[in-house]
Amino acid sequence: MKRLLALLAGALGLGALLRRRAHEPAPAVDEPADALRAKLAESRVVEEDRDAFESGETPVDEADVTARRADVHERARQAIDELKQS
């Protein structure tokens, strides 16, 4: 009896779901080309903003960056050695 009630409830629920989906309008399909054009236009604007931003940046001395990187690695090695000794 429980199975029959469960089957009946499931069938009613499925029927209600199908009726509800039949009345919903289909989602509008965007043209992929339009979406790509919009994305391309947006990237051009972002690229122009980035160029304007980068023109105001101060150049970084590569030797300074290399020295700082070496210092960080050396401190990390020392910390690892201290942990190994503990």
C-alpha positions as CSV (number, residue, x, y, z in Angstrom):
1,M,0.0,0.0,0.0
2,K,2.9,2.4,0.8
3,R,4.5,1.7,-2.5
4,L,1.2,2.5,-4.3
5,L,0.9,5.8,-2.5
6,A,4.5,6.7,-3.1
7,L,4.1,5.8,-6.8
8,L,0.9,7.9,-7.0
9,A,2.5,10.9,-5.3
10,G,5.5,10.6,-7.6
11,A,3.4,10.5,-10.7
12,L,1.3,13.5,-9.5
13,G,4.5,15.5,-8.8
14,L,6.0,14.6,-12.2
15,G,2.8,15.6,-13.9
16,A,2.7,18.9,-12.1
17,L,6.4,19.5,-13.0
18,L,5.8,18.8,-16.7
19,R,2.7,21.1,-16.8
20,R,4.7,23.9,-15.2
21,R,7.6,23.5,-17.6
22,A,5.3,23.5,-20.5
23,H,3.9,27.0,-19.6
24,E,7.3,28.6,-19.1
25,P,8.6,30.6,-22.0
26,A,11.8,29.3,-23.7
27,P,14.9,31.2,-22.7
28,A,16.1,33.6,-25.5
29,V,19.1,32.2,-27.3
30,D,21.9,34.7,-27.7
31,E,23.9,34.7,-30.9
32,P,27.4,33.5,-30.0
33,A,28.9,36.1,-32.4
34,D,27.1,39.0,-30.5
35,A,28.5,37.7,-27.2
36,L,32.0,37.5,-28.7
37,R,31.7,41.0,-30.1
38,A,30.7,42.4,-26.8
39,K,33.5,40.6,-25.0
40,L,36.0,41.9,-27.6
41,A,34.8,45.5,-27.2
42,E,35.1,45.2,-23.4
43,S,38.6,43.9,-23.7
44,R,39.6,46.8,-25.9
45,V,38.4,49.2,-23.3
46,V,40.2,47.4,-20.5
47,E,43.4,47.3,-22.7
48,E,43.3,51.0,-23.2
49,D,42.8,51.6,-19.5
50,R,45.7,49.3,-18.7
51,D,48.0,51.1,-21.2
52,A,47.1,54.4,-19.5
53,F,47.8,53.0,-16.1
54,E,51.1,51.4,-17.1
55,S,52.4,54.6,-18.7
56,G,52.4,56.2,-15.2
57,E,54.3,53.3,-13.5
58,T,57.8,53.6,-12.3
59,P,60.2,51.1,-13.8
60,V,61.6,48.6,-11.4
61,D,65.3,47.8,-11.2
62,E,65.7,44.1,-12.1
63,A,68.9,43.8,-10.0
64,D,67.1,45.0,-6.9
65,V,64.3,42.4,-7.5
66,T,66.9,39.7,-7.9
67,A,68.7,40.7,-4.7
68,R,65.5,40.8,-2.7
69,R,64.5,37.4,-4.1
70,A,67.8,35.9,-3.1
71,D,67.5,37.4,0.4
72,V,64.0,35.9,0.8
73,H,65.3,32.5,-0.3
74,E,68.2,32.7,2.1
75,R,66.0,33.6,5.1
76,A,63.7,30.7,4.2
77,R,66.6,28.3,4.1
78,Q,67.7,29.5,7.5
79,A,64.2,29.0,8.9
80,I,64.1,25.5,7.5
81,D,67.5,24.7,9.0
82,E,66.3,26.0,12.4
83,L,63.2,23.8,12.2
84,K,65.3,20.7,11.3
85,Q,67.5,21.4,14.4
86,S,64.5,21.6,16.7
